[in-house]
Structure formats: structure tokens, C-alpha cells
């Protein structure tokens, strides 16, 4: 009853902090990435909170819930549901806590967590069984996951970029050229080539496999993966990148005004 009451009282509070966590079971070929939010960054350093997040990821891997509501209904080892356990954490920690989202994948996976849970990445590879356990490929998976965390590509490859996005990019580039006194009077075919060149640059900046590899700028990510997997073949199939609190509207606190009002 206390847990229910505490959760209800804190439900309207904005929870935009917390952690992103990612884990994979290489033997079972399954992995999960999850974001659980709290009100303050202090909770992200709480060992009990982090143990709860890791427990949720393990349940996702084992029980395969379809969405957050299904995850909340899953049973834990002690017989409690995840929702009941979450209420217990809210009561003990004293903040609004929310399981925001998760993704579960099956296959050959690599995961990476950056800055104590600020960013989490899970990458799926299409490779043969013989290569998945090799140290070189494990390092490759880690490198690719780190690249995704650092550079934040919007797409895996250029074929995935919606045509509407490309057309919008072209319109922006054409408008920029028309507003440039040195460029706008150039022949149409020259402008067309300039636009094509800038679209190509857009692909190289926003598509993972076309991005310059951060550890070796002389090759792109696709070439790096192909080099590592050249004996048995292999490629990146998909990836998921979660950044803590992205898209959540945070309350802008004016600390000075708050203190002044308390003094008054």
C-alpha cells in the first residue's frame, strides 16, 4: 500500500535522468538494451537502482516481453512482478522511476555502455558461428558499438534513408547555393554536381557503414568490418542507440529564484 501511494504521488514528476543499460548473452545469442529514468542524476549512481535495471534487462532476455506493459507484468525470481518491484524502489529511493523503453535482439551481438549509462548501444552482426567467438571479432564489435555511441549515425546504410529526407536535404542545399552570390550564377549542371556531392557528404556523416572509422580514417566502417571478417564473411545487420533522457522535456529550474523565494 505504501508503494502504491508513493508511486501515485510521484507519478507526475519529470523523470529524465537515470541510466541506459545494455547486455548480451553470447551463449544464448540474445541481448537487451533498456532505459530506466529517475528524477535526479544521483540515483543513476545508486547500486540498488542499477541492480534493478540489470535485473530488468535479464528478464527481457529470458521472458521476451513485447512492450513495457508486458515487462511490468513479468514475474521476478522472488515472485513479485516487475511493477511491484519498481514501486518498492520508488518507495525506498524516494523518486519517480520509469521504465521508458527497451529493445531485445537475438543473434551475434555487441553492446557498449558509455559514461556510466548516459549512452547505450547494441549492434547485431550477420556472421557465421566460427567467427563470432574470435577475439578479433569481439574487438571489432566493441569498436563499432563505440563508433555508434560517439558519432550517433541516424541510419545503418544509405538505402535506409527515406527519400523524403534526401529530397529535403537537396532543397536545403539548393537554397544555400541560391543565396550564395559566388555560386548561384554557375551553370545548372555544375550546381547539380555540387548538390550531389553534398548529398554524398550527408550519407558519409549519417550512415554508419559509410562513416569514416574513428580508429583509422583511411577506411569506412563497412571496410573495417569486412577486413576483420574477410575469412568467413560478416556484416552489420542493425543497431540500436539509446541516449538517456533524449526527447524528454525537462523542467527548467531557476535555482537562484528558488532559493530567493525560500529566503522570503
Secondary structure, DSSP 8 states (H G I E B T S, - for coil): -HHHHHHHHHTTS----SEEEEEEETTTTEEEEEEEE-SSGGGGG-HHHHHHHHHHHHHHHHH--SSHHHHHHSB-TTS-BHHHHHHHHHHHH-S--EEEEEEEEESEEEEEEETTTTEEEEEEEEE-HHHHTSHHHHHHHHHHHHHHHHH--SBSSGGGS-HHHHHHHHHHHHHHHHT-TTTTTS-HHHHHHHHHHHHHHHHHHHBGGGSEETTEEEEEHHHHHHHHTTTT-EEEEEEEEEETTTT-------HHHHHHHHH-
